[in-house]
């Protein structure tokens, strides 16, 4: 992606979001319907993407297994790549499940508000808190599931702690 495309995409998304958000001042039930539809579309795109990743990894796994049976020798590099691909797919699935769990209350509440316009401020506070929690949970998931990130965080923490205590 070029810098120009990134700026264009960001500007377009900002304009679309500003326009869609303005429906909240005009007709709330249309706003909630648009919000529910947008959330559902994003979740469907994520679901479709995860399914595609899973199918590709599964196809590669079957191809490698077939090649290994034909040659009758286990190539260490192929095995390492398979383990990495499998771990990456599992990590993606964990992030995906976390996202679904965090965004589902807001989706359900948006649909409910679009169909039955009955405001429930405490429900929105809870739903938005859970949505924002997704952003807070992701760094911990990445540290937990990715060795390189975990080591970089630990090294950074060691550097900070040693500077504060005055040890070298």
C-alpha positions in Angstrom: 0.0 0.0 0.0 1.3 3.4 -0.9 1.2 6.4 1.4 -1.2 8.1 -0.9 -3.6 5.2 -0.8 -3.4 5.0 3.0 -4.2 8.7 3.3 -7.1 8.4 0.8 -8.5 5.4 2.6 -8.2 7.0 6.0 -9.9 10.2 4.8 -12.7 8.3 3.1 -13.3 6.3 6.3 -13.4 9.5 8.4 -15.9 11.1 6.0 -18.1 8.0 5.9 -18.1 7.7 9.7 -18.9 11.4 10.2 -21.8 11.1 7.8 -23.1 7.8 9.4 -22.7 9.2 12.9 -24.8 12.2 12.0 -27.8 9.9 11.7 -27.7 9.7 15.5 -28.9 13.4 15.6 -31.6 12.8 13.0 -33.2 9.4 13.7 -31.8 7.2 16.4 -33.3 3.9 15.1 -31.7 4.5 11.7 -28.4 5.2 13.5 -28.6 2.0 15.5 -29.5 0.0 12.4 -26.5 1.4 10.5 -24.3 0.8 13.5 -25.5 -2.8 13.8 -25.1 -3.4 10.0 -21.6 -1.9 10.1 -20.5 -4.1 13.0 -22.1 -7.2 11.4 -20.3 -6.5 8.1 -16.9 -6.1 9.9 -17.5 -9.3 11.8 -18.5 -11.1 8.6 -15.4 -9.9 6.9 -13.3 -11.1 9.8 -15.0 -14.4 9.8 -14.5 -14.8 6.1 -10.9 -13.9 6.4 -10.3 -16.4 9.2 -12.0 -19.2 7.3 -9.8 -18.4 4.2 -6.7 -18.5 6.4 -7.8 -21.8 7.9 -8.5 -23.4 4.5 -5.2 -22.3 3.1 -3.2 -23.6 6.1 -5.2 -26.8 5.9 -4.5 -27.2 2.2 -0.8 -26.6 2.7 -0.8 -29.0 5.6 -2.3 -31.7 3.4 0.1 -31.0 0.5 3.1 -31.2 2.8 1.8 -34.4 4.3 1.3 -35.9 0.9 4.8 -34.9 -0.2 6.3 -36.4 3.0 4.6 -39.7 2.4 5.8 -39.8 -1.2 9.4 -39.0 -0.2 9.3 -40.9 3.1 11.6 -38.4 4.7 10.8 -35.7 7.1 12.4 -32.4 6.1 13.1 -30.4 9.2 12.5 -27.0 7.5 9.1 -28.1 6.2 8.2 -29.4 9.6 9.2 -26.1 11.2 7.2 -24.1 8.6 4.2 -26.3 9.3 4.5 -25.7 13.0 4.8 -21.9 12.5 1.8 -21.9 10.1 -0.3 -23.9 12.6 0.7 -21.7 15.5 -0.1 -18.6 13.4 -3.5 -19.9 12.5 -4.2 -20.8 16.1 -3.1 -17.3 17.2 -5.3 -15.7 14.6 -8.3 -17.8 15.8 -7.7 -16.8 19.4 -7.6 -13.1 18.4 -10.7 -13.6 16.3 -12.7 -15.3 19.1 -11.7 -12.5 21.5 -12.9 -9.9 19.0 -16.2 -11.7 18.5 -16.7 -11.9 22.3 -16.0 -8.2 22.8 -18.1 -6.9 19.9 -21.1 -9.2 20.2 -22.8 -7.3 23.1 -22.6 -4.0 21.1 -24.0 -5.8 18.0 -26.9 -7.3 19.9 -27.6 -4.0 21.6 -27.5 -2.1 18.3 -30.0 -4.5 16.7 -32.2 -4.3 19.8 -32.2 -0.5 19.8 -32.9 -0.4 16.0 -35.9 -2.7 16.3 -37.2 -1.6 19.8 -36.1 2.1 20.3 -35.9 1.8 24.1 -32.8 3.5 25.5 -30.8 1.7 28.1 -27.8 3.8 29.2 -26.3 1.2 31.5 -26.4 -1.4 28.7 -24.5 1.0 26.4 -22.0 1.7 29.0 -21.4 -2.0 29.5 -21.3 -2.8 25.8 -18.9 0.0 25.0 -16.7 -0.9 27.9 -16.5 -4.5 26.5 -15.7 -3.2 23.0 -12.9 -1.0 24.4 -11.6 -3.9 26.4 -10.8 -5.7 23.2 -8.1 -3.0 22.5 -6.8 -3.5 26.0 -6.7 -7.3 25.8 -5.0 -7.5 22.5 -1.5 -6.5 23.7 -1.6 -9.2 26.4 -2.8 -11.8 23.9 0.1 -10.8 21.5 2.6 -11.1 24.4 1.2 -14.4 25.5 1.0 -16.0 22.1 4.1 -14.5 20.3 7.5 -15.4 21.6 9.4 -12.5 19.8 7.0 -9.9 21.2 7.1 -11.4 24.7 10.9 -11.3 24.7 11.0 -7.7 23.4 8.6 -6.7 26.2 10.6 -8.5 28.8 13.8 -6.9 27.6 12.2 -3.5 27.6 10.9 -4.0 31.1 14.3 -5.2 32.3 15.9 -2.1 30.8 13.4 0.2 32.5 13.6 -1.5 35.8 17.4 -1.6 35.9 17.5 2.1 35.0 15.2 2.9 37.9 17.1 0.9 40.4 20.5 2.2 39.2 21.8 -1.3 38.4 23.7 -2.1 35.2 
